[in-house]
Amino acid sequence: MRVVLVSGGVISGVGKGIIASSAGLLLKTLGLRVTAIKIDPYLNTDAGLLNPLEHGECFVLADGGETDLDLGNYERYLGITLSQQSNMTTGKIYKLVIDKERRGDYLGKTVQVVPHITDAIQEWILKVAKIPVDNSGEEPDVCIIELGGTVGDLESGPFVEALVQLRHSLGRNNFFSIGVSYVPIINGEEKTKPTQHAIKQMRSAGFILDAIACRCERELDEATIQKIARSCQVDYEQVIGVRNMETIYQVPLLLEEEGLLKLLQSGLALDKAALSPARVQKGQVLWDLWKKTVVSERHLEPVNIVLVGKYVSLDDAYLSVRKSLEHSAMRCKRKLNLISVDAEHLEHEMQHKDPTKYHNAWKAVCEAHSILVPGGFGSRGVEGMIEVTKWARERNIPFLGICLGLQVAVIEYARNKLGREGATSEEMDPKAENKAVIFMPEGSKEQMGGTMRLGTRTSHFKEGTEWSKLRGMYGGAATFDERHRHRYEVNPDYIEDLEKAGLSLTAVDDLGVRVESIELKDHPFFVGVQAHPEFTSKVLEPSPVYLGFVAASAGCLDQMIKAAREKKELVNGASDSSHF
């Protein structure tokens, strides 16, 4: 087994996840199978209860794992499907060891950080690194490990020690370490001292760096690279400048140009790894497609989309939504112009509290090609979401509602088309008379963590929905699989009346009861889904839901539906021919 470790110094949030994902992609272009693990040194067992405004979005995996957002980067770049074990936290490791101690597994020994915690970390890595993550069903060849935070943080100590031990046990040619640093520019001068101190601290912790990735707003000067190489005791070629790119999807191209792939091949002795011609060709096809897809956006026509949410002050809170829109815009040959609007600013009360915010928010809505209402929890901003949903419905503006967005669309329709005055969600008002959205019967109101409806679920299109634009984006299939994360659902008692009033409930769950998607038939694009399709969108394979929405925004929906149906027929034909 081979490991590529990506750790950081100076400051966090400089792009370790993108560099880790890009390194993995470069290895895949050689024909290798790649998996990934994210280590988060916080005590939470998962990211399910972390505030999106503090930690960014909670990314949901196919098995229902609520994880760090960087796992989304890995899946988007590498086209793989990870498990909840791919996100290791201090809470998970300590719980594992304490549970073993309580069972008596240690036979009365004193349980310590070294060796018991560090051994548990290594065993976890070795186990997870062997889990197949792609359609081949084969064990991965390389495992990318990203250590969260910065080396030297108190809470990351056990993980650092475990990784140092792991390098020793795997051997020199099976472990490649990338240190990510930041080179600030002060008064026009590139400052290397923070990097020097960070690398010194990494070395003192036991890390032997095979490459130093230096993040900077611009291309590093030759003198800067030489100074870092000299002061950090590495070769000139081992210092890689990672400047800002037009899009993050061009970072793999930059790293390949800067020589990272050659360093990986040499450091991991990959030139000696014998791969079949078929796998080598598959890697080359992947690389050619990537380069063809991530073209410059400067000459592209913009598509203006407004995202109306409650966590808009932090971009990472809706990271997967943003990435899904980017993937779809690239497929539609458009430049995404995404404007975030705080849902509270659209509410009537804001007109009196802060007229400027109210005016600016509605101005952005009026100028947009389309409107998206994403998921979220709590009552804040919901009335603003309802107002903007009504605006999109009445003015034939393309609309997409995700999770809470679907529920908001149902509430709006119940109020204004069914005449159910004060219709709302049980989440917003548990004592309300008209509950268009209710708490799911199987949910728990006592235990918050891990009790939602999580992970991949199958949705079934209802009979007579051949006209559905959403179904068209899935190639006309009878079912679709997407990941879920919710506690509330459309009230089944409202279904019949909603459909009579013109709101089509186009897809339901396995039991045929829970609403999974809604649409308006005579609307350019008015779709709501209970799932979170952003979690399955890939750079080279955009989410059908988001692609349909962006295509409707850009005026090419019919073209995309036709392409989706042709792709489905091609796949079915290939499947049928395999029997002969």
KEBA-5907 format. One record per residue (C-alpha): chain; x, y, z; residue in one letter. Coordinates in steps of 0.001 Angstrom, whole numbers. Each point is the difference from the previous one (the first is absolute). Last residue first. Layout:
<rs>
R  chain     east    north       up  res
R      A        X        Y        Z    A
...
</rs>
This chain:
<rs>
R  chain     east    north       up  res
R      A   -24583   -11937   -26052    F
R      A     -904     1259     3473    H
R      A     2335     2993     -264    S
R      A    -2123     1323    -2852    S
R      A    -2838      858     2394    D
R      A     2268     2021     2310    S
R      A     1536     1901    -2914    A
R      A    -3469      773    -1308    G
R      A    -1166     1158     3417    N
R      A     3017     2297      283    V
R      A     -599     1415    -3490    L
R      A    -3710      480      687    E
R      A      806     1864     3229    K
R      A     2546     2188    -1778    K
R      A    -2539      836    -2710    E
R      A    -2566      911     2666    R
R      A     2481     2256     1806    A
R      A     1054     1692    -3262    A
R      A    -3644      740     -889    K
R      A     -602     1399     3485    I
R      A     3109     2183     -369    M
R      A    -1106     1425    -3353    Q
R      A    -3516      670     1275    D
R      A     1481     1867     2989    L
R      A     2166     2374    -2061    C
R      A    -1303     3440     1033    G
R      A     2748      855     2490    A
R      A    -2213      -94     3093    S
R      A    -1716    -3151    -1284    A
R      A     3458    -1537     -516    A
R      A      989     1050     3520    V
R      A    -3073    -1727     1458    F
R      A      343    -3120    -2146    G
R      A     3690     -282      902    L
R      A     -853      432     3668    Y
R      A    -2439    -2900      -31    V
R      A     2081    -2222    -2306    P
R      A     3028      473     2319    S
R      A     3107      731    -2045    P
R      A     2281    -2811    -1184    E
R      A     3535     1172     -795    L
R      A      307     2318     2998    V
R      A    -2207    -2271     2089    K
R      A    -3458      507     1541    S
R      A    -1000    -2596     2578    T
R      A     -316     2253     3066    F
R      A    -1715     2750    -1997    E
R      A    -2968    -2347     -454    P
R      A    -1194      817     3544    H
R      A    -3343    -1824      225    A
R      A    -3469     1449      592    Q
R      A     -114     1320    -3554    V
R      A    -1779     3095    -1301    G
R      A     -390      940    -3640    V
R      A    -1458     2968    -1871    F
R      A     1555      163    -3452    F
R      A    -1565     1791    -2988    P
R      A    -3445     -376     1634    H
R      A    -3073    -1763    -1312    D
R      A      532    -3294     1843    K
R      A      910     1370     3406    L
R      A     2250    -2419     1809    E
R      A      427    -1827     3322    I
R      A     2476    -2645     1119    S
R      A      532    -2564     2774    E
R      A    -3407      -39     1705    V
R      A     -300    -2809     2563    R
R      A    -2871    -2422     -611    V
R      A      854    -2396    -2836    G
R      A     1656    -2438     2383    L
R      A     3321      113    -1870    D
R      A      -49     3822      -26    D
R      A    -1958     2338    -2261    V
R      A      530     1881    -3269    A
R      A    -2019     2425    -2144    T
R      A    -2087     1826     2574    L
R      A    -1634     2308    -2541    S
R      A    -1268     3310     1364    L
R      A    -3168      814    -1946    G
R      A    -2675      582     2642    A
R      A    -1177    -3603     -250    K
R      A     3582    -1075      686    E
R      A      200     2121     3137    L
R      A    -3368    -1281     1232    D
R      A     1011    -3657     -358    E
R      A     3397      461     1654    I
R      A    -1041     2075     3005    Y
R      A     -762    -2914     2362    D
R      A     3435    -1440     -781    P
R      A     1586     3028     1777    N
R      A     3180      819    -1906    V
R      A     3040    -1150     1957    E
R      A     2159      997     2967    Y
R      A     3147    -1445     1544    R
R      A     2373      341    -2964    H
R      A     3278    -1126    -1560    R
R      A     -319    -1976    -3224    H
R      A     2318    -1339    -2686    R
R      A    -1307     -718    -3503    E
R      A    -1104    -3058    -1973    D
R      A    -2356      288    -2982    F
R      A    -2913    -2086    -1221    T
R      A    -2113     -606    -3125    A
R      A     2680     1344    -2315    A
R      A     -891     2587    -2667    G
R      A     3632      973     -498    G
R      A      396     1295     3543    Y
R      A     -279     3547    -1384    M
R      A    -3291    -1030    -1608    G
R      A    -1324    -1080     3375    R
R      A      679     3493     1305    L
R      A    -1668     1549    -3033    K
R      A    -3074    -2106      685    S
R      A    -2122     -721    -3099    W
R      A      339    -3770      511    E
R      A    -1610      540     3400    T
R      A    -3125    -2087     -638    G
R      A      859    -2651     2540    E
R      A     1993     1240     2960    K
R      A     3787      330      -26    F
R      A     1572    -2133     2712    H
R      A     2662     1256     2416    S
R      A     2784    -2214     1340    T
R      A     1906     1045     3107    R
R      A     3698      755      548    T
R      A      970     1318     3420    G
R      A    -1827     1437     2981    L
R      A    -3518      333     1352    R
R      A      907     1858     3182    M
R      A     1012    -1627     3267    T
R      A     3797      285     -283    G
R      A      376     2624     2736    G
R      A    -3180     1571     1372    M
R      A    -1265    -2474     2612    Q
R      A    -3235     1029     1751    E
R      A    -2281      911    -2903    K
R      A      704    -3224    -1861    S
R      A    -1182     -752    -3519    G
R      A    -2047    -2995    -1179    E
R      A    -3244     1979     -258    P
R      A     1576     2796    -2091    M
R      A     -784     3451     1375    F
R      A    -2627     1766    -2113    I
R      A     -249     2369    -2970    V
R      A    -3287     1509    -1201    A
R      A     -964      507     3621    K
R      A    -3171     2090       95    N
R      A    -1029      357     3671    E
R      A     3407     1082     1291    A
R      A     1113    -1301     3398    K
R      A     3451    -1250    -1071    P
R      A      738     3327    -1752    D
R      A     3152      251    -2115    M
R      A      954    -3685       48    E
R      A    -3650     -989     -296    E
R      A      105     1752    -3346    S
R      A    -2364     2720    -1155    T
R      A    -3473      749    -1312    A
R      A    -1159     3313     1461    G
R      A    -3046      194    -2253    E
R      A     -646    -3202    -1904    R
R      A    -1428     1583    -3160    G
R      A     1042    -2929    -2170    L
R      A     1791     2199    -2549    K
R      A     1646     2696     2153    N
R      A      549    -1653     3355    R
R      A      388    -3618    -1093    A
R      A     2190     1045    -2926    Y
R      A     2332     1991     2253    E
R      A      195    -2865     2509    I
R      A      792    -2482    -2794    V
R      A     2745     2270    -1386    A
R      A     1461      411     3501    V
R      A      105    -3785      417    Q
R      A     1843     -375    -3302    L
R      A     2519     2678     1035    G
R      A      426    -1679     3396    L
R      A     1289    -3004    -1986    C
R      A     1290     1775    -3151    I
R      A    -2292     2365    -1908    G
R      A      834      878    -3607    L
R      A    -1690     2809    -1904    F
R      A       50     1193    -3618    P
R      A    -1954     3285     -226    I
R      A    -3573     -351    -1261    N
R      A    -1109     3253     1679    R
R      A    -2566    -1501     2387    E
R      A     2144    -2921     1105    R
R      A     3238     1955      354    A
R      A    -1615     2758     2077    W
R      A    -1865    -2541     2148    K
R      A     3334    -1672      739    T
R      A     1505     3393      871    V
R      A    -2738      673     2550    E
R      A      219    -3476     1554    I
R      A     3761      325      354    M
R      A     -454     3345     1754    G
R      A    -2482    -1614     2389    E
R      A     2570    -2735      695    V
R      A     2753     2450     1004    G
R      A      439    -1331     3520    R
R      A    -2333    -2920      734    S
R      A     2525    -2744      643    G
R      A     2067    -2288    -2199    F
R      A     1422      293    -3504    G
R      A     -192    -1247    -3555    G
R      A      360     2083    -3162    P
R      A    -2341     2520    -1717    V
R      A     1157      632    -3577    L
R      A    -1241     2784    -2274    I
R      A      475      574    -3737    S
R      A     1139     2488    -2663    H
R      A      653     2611     2674    A
R      A     -641     3746     -271    E
R      A    -3209       26     2058    C
R      A     1526    -2115     2764    V
R      A     3054     2267      287    A
R      A    -2265     3070      178    K
R      A    -2078    -1776     2660    W
R      A     3059     -366     2239    A
R      A     1269     3517     -662    N
R      A    -3370     1575      861    H
R      A     -423    -1949     3246    Y
R      A     3596      677     1067    K
R      A     -475     3712     -673    T
R      A    -3406      147     1698    P
R      A     1435    -1259     3317    D
R      A    -2576     -531     2742    K
R      A    -3021     1296    -1979    H
R      A      411    -2026    -3197    Q
R      A     1557    -2721     2154    M
R      A    -3458     -753     1412    E
R      A    -1176     -983    -3486    H
R      A     2498    -2873     -214    E
R      A     2574      -43    -2792    L
R      A     2936      923     2247    H
R      A     -714    -3022     2185    E
R      A      777    -2308    -2949    A
R      A     3572     1275     -168    D
R      A      871      229    -3687    V
R      A     2983    -1679    -1639    S
R      A      739      880    -3625    I
R      A     1492    -2706    -2221    L
R      A     1392     1051    -3372    N
R      A      844    -3307    -1653    L
R      A     1755      279    -3348    K
R      A    -1793    -2048    -2638    R
R      A      968    -2897    -2233    K
R      A    -3006    -2069     1167    C
R      A     2326    -2710     1356    R
R      A     2113     2643     1741    M
R      A    -3139     1534     1493    A
R      A    -1057    -3403     1297    S
R      A     3285     -625     1805    H
R      A      -62     3539     1413    E
R      A    -3572     -415     1252    L
R      A      989    -3241     1703    S
R      A     3002     1741     1555    K
R      A    -2170     2749     1463    R
R      A    -2486    -2475     1420    V
R      A     2855    -2080     1413    S
R      A     1470     3061     1758    L
R      A    -3211     1340     1531    Y
R      A     1419      825     3444    A
R      A     3411      424    -1644    D
R      A    -1033     3416    -1345    D
R      A     -496     1409     3501    L
R      A    -2342     2996      416    S
R      A    -2578    -1881    -2102    V
R      A    -1170    -2229     2861    Y
R      A    -3745      763     -221    K
R      A     -579     -587    -3690    G
R      A    -1136     1539    -3273    V
R      A     2465     -960    -2743    L
R      A     -447     2286    -3010    V
R      A     1190    -1235    -3396    I
R      A     1390     2132    -2825    N
R      A     1279    -1964    -3005    V
R      A     3022     1611    -1623    P
R      A     1020     -404    -3667    E
R      A     3424    -1620     -291    L
R      A     3148     1743    -1261    H
R      A     1683      261     3383    R
R      A    -1022    -3448     1197    E
R      A     3278    -1752     -787    S
R      A     -312    -3724     -604    V
R      A     -515    -2578     2735    V
R      A    -1808    -2578    -2173    T
R      A     2549     -762    -2728    K
R      A     2810     -311     2539    K
R      A    -2099    -2402     2068    W
R      A     -983    -2052    -3052    L
R      A     3646     -410    -1060    D
R      A      975     -981     3543    W
R      A    -2743    -2614      279    L
R      A      847    -1444    -3414    V
R      A     3632     -269     1103    Q
R      A     -974    -1857     3160    G
R      A    -2200    -2424    -1942    K
R      A     2900     -644    -2385    Q
R      A     2284     -901     2901    V
R      A    -2689    -2267     1444    R
R      A     -471    -1809    -3330    A
R      A     3753     -313     -556    P
R      A      210    -1949     3290    S
R      A     2032     1571     2775    L
R      A     3494     -988     1134    A
R      A     1282     2215     2801    A
R      A     3712      660     -504    K
R      A     -509     3593    -1153    D
R      A    -2215      366     3055    L
R      A     2990      -23     2332    A
R      A    -2048     2018     2502    L
R      A     2448     2917      143    G
R      A      817     -171    -3708    S
R      A    -3531     -154    -1322    Q
R      A    -1180     2503     2582    L
R      A     2805     2441     -868    L
R      A     -799     -361    -3704    K
R      A    -3675      664      717    L
R      A      884     3096     2035    L
R      A     2033     1587    -2821    G
R      A    -1307     3576      -75    E
R      A    -1954     -710    -3205    E
R      A    -1722    -2934     1685    E
R      A     -802     2236     2962    L
R      A    -1426     2694    -2309    L
R      A    -2160    -2491    -1919    L
R      A    -1292    -1438     3285    P
R      A     -784     3593     1156    V
R      A    -2168      712    -3066    Q
R      A    -3122    -1283     1763    Y
R      A      488     2701     2638    I
R      A    -1024     2581    -2596    T
R      A     1849     3028    -1389    E
R      A     3072    -1100     1933    M
R      A     1657     1445     3087    N
R      A     3629    -1042      266    R
R      A     1295    -3340     1212    V
R      A     3805      173     -137    G
R      A     1643    -3357      463    I
R      A     3247     -407     1902    V
R      A     1344    -3535     -505    Q
R      A     1722      933    -3269    E
R      A     2360     2377     1873    Y
R      A     1157    -2842     2196    D
R      A     -834        0     3689    V
R      A     1801     1359     3061    Q
R      A    -2724     2402     1182    C
R      A     2260     3080     -150    S
R      A     1452     -886    -3399    R
R      A    -3241    -1092    -1625    A
R      A    -1887     2993     1413    I
R      A     2701     2407    -1210    K
R      A      112    -1574    -3461    Q
R      A    -3776      227     -353    I
R      A       -1     3634     1082    T
R      A     2843      893    -2384    A
R      A    -1924    -1463    -2927    E
R      A    -2968     2165      847    D
R      A    -3206    -1791      933    L
R      A    -3005      286    -2314    E
R      A    -2717     2068     1640    R
R      A    -2510     -237     2856    E
R      A     2252    -2473     1800    C
R      A     -212    -3558     1227    R
R      A     3318    -1780      366    C
R      A     -140    -3763     -481    A
R      A     3081    -1538     1620    I
R      A      924    -3462    -1251    A
R      A     1600    -3149     1415    D
R      A     -285     1173     3588    L
R      A     1325    -2133     2843    I
R      A    -2435      501     2857    F
R      A     1334     -758     3482    G
R      A    -1619     2764     2034    A
R      A     3267     1968     -144    S
R      A     -188     -227    -3780    R
R      A    -3519     1410      -63    M
R      A     1061     2834     2332    Q
R      A     2927      889    -2257    K
R      A    -2341      -81    -2984    I
R      A    -2326     2486     1709    A
R      A     2870     2284     1076    H
R      A     1434      168    -3519    Q
R      A    -3458      475    -1501    T
R      A     -749     2944     2289    P
R      A     3448     1496     -862    K
R      A     -514     -140    -3773    T
R      A    -1521     3457     -603    K
R      A     -730      914    -3614    E
R      A      446     3774     -330    E
R      A    -2595     2356    -1528    G
R      A     -577     1932     3207    N
R      A     -690    -3310     1741    I
R      A     -744    -3089    -2090    I
R      A     -720    -3093     2068    P
R      A     1534    -3408     -808    V
R      A    -2217    -2730     1404    Y
R      A      974    -3587      691    S
R      A    -1100    -3458    -1049    V
R      A     2322    -2861      940    G
R      A     -223    -3012    -2297    I
R      A     1174    -3371     1345    S
R      A      454    -3114    -2149    F
R      A      -85    -3461     1591    F
R      A      520    -3331    -1772    N
R      A     3546      485    -1289    N
R      A     1372      848     3458    R
R      A    -1494    -2936     1891    G
R      A    -3469     -903     1208    L
R      A     1007     -404     3649    S
R      A     2000     3235      196    H
R      A    -2648     2023    -1769    R
R      A    -2644    -1425     2331    L
R      A     2003      988     3070    Q
R      A      153     3618    -1174    V
R      A    -3724     -194     -783    L
R      A     -797    -1235     3513    A
R      A     2088     2755     1608    E
R      A    -1734     2661    -2100    V
R      A    -3403    -1455      831    F
R      A      740        0     3732    P
R      A     1154     3657     -131    G
R      A    -2941     1426    -1982    S
R      A    -1799     1379     3072    E
R      A     2925     2194     1087    L
R      A      381     1674    -3403    D
R      A     3605     -291    -1145    G
R      A     -834    -1130    -3538    V
R      A    -2879     2114    -1253    T
R      A    -3697     -848     -197    G
R      A    -1156    -3131    -1773    G
R      A     2320    -2857     -981    L
R      A     -798    -1116    -3549    E
R      A      722    -3606     -903    I
R      A       40    -1109    -3660    I
R      A       10    -3797     -286    C
R      A     1640    -1651    -3005    V
R      A     -551    -3310    -1805    D
R      A    -3681     -342      902    P
R      A    -1468    -3488      564    E
R      A    -2172    -1248    -2858    E
R      A    -3787      232     -403    G
R      A      597     1540    -3427    S
R      A    -2962     2363      385    N
R      A     1881     2254     2411    D
R      A      713      313     3716    V
R      A     1353    -3433      935    P
R      A      977     -154     3714    I
R      A     3733     -672      455    K
R      A      917     3474     1288    A
R      A    -2710     -317     2659    V
R      A     1764    -2875     1776    K
R      A     3531     1388     -100    L
R      A    -1244     3410     1119    I
R      A    -2020    -1363     2931    W
R      A     2885    -2211     1111    E
R      A     2306     3011      -40    Q
R      A    -2381     2117     2077    I
R      A     -611    -2842     2474    A
R      A     3755     -454      405    D
R      A      385     3704      792    T
R      A    -2784     -155     2605    I
R      A     1398    -3152     1636    H
R      A     3749      609     -235    P
R      A      334     2777     1004    V
R      A    -3165     1839     1063    V
R      A     -178    -2342     2971    Q
R      A    -2086    -2903     1323    V
R      A     1566    -1575     3111    T
R      A     -287    -3728     -574    K
R      A    -2819    -1989     1587    G
R      A     -513    -2471    -2813    L
R      A      -99     2643    -2760    Y
R      A    -3211    -1415    -1495    D
R      A    -1813      325     3329    G
R      A    -3296     1079    -1519    R
R      A      348     3406     1675    R
R      A     3477      414    -1500    E
R      A    -1299     -830    -3471    K
R      A    -2772     2598      370    D
R      A     2611     2521     1175    I
R      A     2162     -679    -3071    V
R      A    -2848      397    -2504    L
R      A    -1394     3057     1793    K
R      A     3460     1578      -54    Y
R      A      338     -606    -3739    I
R      A    -3483     1234     -933    K
R      A      253     3150     2121    G
R      A     3458      842    -1329    T
R      A    -1466     -102    -3486    T
R      A      508    -2259    -3019    M
R      A    -2001      598    -3175    N
R      A      417    -2873    -2472    S
R      A    -1846    -2224     2481    Q
R      A    -3192     1746    -1116    Q
R      A      446    -1666    -3382    S
R      A     1372     1361    -3283    L
R      A    -1404     -160    -3526    T
R      A     2495      945    -2729    I
R      A       48     2385    -2973    G
R      A     3419     1342      984    L
R      A     -631     3729     -143    Y
R      A    -3571      111     1312    R
R      A      474    -2851     2495    E
R      A     3157     1492     1480    Y
R      A    -1453     3504      171    N
R      A    -3110    -1325     1742    G
R      A     2226    -1697     2526    L
R      A     1379     3481      637    D
R      A    -3414     1073     1342    L
R      A      501    -1900     3249    D
R      A    -2377    -2861      652    T
R      A    -3531    -1165      681    E
R      A       22    -3700     -937    G
R      A    -3259    -1160    -1563    G
R      A     1451    -2932    -1943    D
R      A       76     2056    -3221    A
R      A     1900     2825     1694    L
R      A    -1406     3258     1356    V
R      A     2165     3134      106    F
R      A     -672     2352     2913    C
R      A      521     3525    -1258    E
R      A     2478     2486     1395    G
R      A     1551      -94     3460    H
R      A    -1274     3048     1844    E
R      A    -2845     1225    -2214    L
R      A    -1028    -3587     -701    P
R      A     -355     -626     3774    N
R      A     1284    -3477      831    L
R      A    -2645    -2561      994    L
R      A      536    -2539    -2777    G
R      A     3748      494     -360    A
R      A      934    -3325     1610    D
R      A     1272    -1469     3261    T
R      A      639     3508     1292    N
R      A     3304      245     1874    L
R      A     1845     1969    -2706    Y
R      A     3201    -1297    -1626    P
R      A    -1543     -464    -3458    D
R      A     1798    -2636    -2090    I
R      A    -1251     -335    -3575    K
R      A      558    -3303    -1810    I
R      A      233     -561    -3760    A
R      A      -99    -2723    -2651    T
R      A     1864     -367    -3287    V
R      A      119    -2678    -2694    R
R      A     2968      531    -2303    L
R      A     -221      466    -3773    G
R      A     2678     2698     -232    L
R      A    -2754     2629     -229    T
R      A    -1216    -1305     3368    K
R      A     3253     1145     1601    L
R      A     -589     3519    -1315    L
R      A    -3538     -121     1385    L
R      A     1258     -943     3454    G
R      A     2456     2881       -4    A
R      A    -2862     2311    -1009    S
R      A    -2192    -1234     2840    S
R      A     2790      542     2542    A
R      A      770     3446    -1453    I
R      A    -3700      934       97    I
R      A     -345    -1225     3588    G
R      A     3186     1737     1136    K
R      A    -1322     3284    -1413    G
R      A     1176     2837     2216    V
R      A    -2658     -458     2684    G
R      A     2380     -506     2904    S
R      A     2922     2279      783    I
R      A     3823     -216      224    V
R      A      203    -3798     -548    G
R      A    -1796    -2743    -1828    G
R      A     -202    -3738     -555    S
R      A     -520    -2133    -3096    V
R      A     1053    -3642      352    L
R      A      271    -2224    -3079    V
R      A     -116    -3686      937    V
R      A      926    -3130    -1928    R
R      A    -1164    -3514      832    M
</rs>
